[in-house]
């Protein structure tokens, strides 16, 4: 898919991986809608970066944990950009705690943002993609969705659900030339990892990540771009983690 003139909705696009993806897509000529919870300095910075390249950038405020907000994000994208060609679901965040520490509310909210939002976003976007017989959907999983860690059980569960949801949707939508893929980042230097203790970072770099370095949001965005544009890839989950999940020990 050539992104020139395409309309792209990127949830969680005000910062981090989502923002880097918005900027990368705009570099290739796409018009962008991004979702976020607030019009803060990070959102303004992303909008400025996109519009500086001569592309549109619409900010849609809302909490993607709410079904009506997911539908509204798609509806506003279509109204403001004239359609929807690419959907990237990057909204979400850590859901900390083990089985006995998690509250039921935190458990359900994790699924609402990471998994249930995909259902409502796709229900709203897919009919428009079907009409064009072209579309690309990219979901964001995690290394924690592929391999177990000792805590954050809800985060592992929701991220682990996304590769299977990717396969299911890809198979269902293939006849309409709508491709669905997933990206599973490892340790990427974003605000998500700001609270990481120094000893954990040191262990990551020395022992856990074979390439001995953290990834960048731009590297993840380049893989998302490839999933959006490569017209012969669907149903796949691609790791970008410096080799973190490839080995036994």
Secondary structure, DSSP 8 states (H G I E B T S, - for coil): ---TT-EEEEETTTSHHHHHHHHHHHHTT-EEEEEES---HHHHHHHHHHHTTT--EEEEE--TTSHHHHHHHHHHHHHHHS--SEEEE---------TTT--HHHHHHHHIIIIIHHHHHHHHHHHHHHHHT-EEEEEE--GGGTS--SS-HHHHHHHHHHHHHHHHHHHHHGGGTEEEEEEEE-SB-SGGGTT--HHHHHHIIIII-TT-S-B-HHHHHHHHHHHHH-TT--S-EEEESTTTTT---
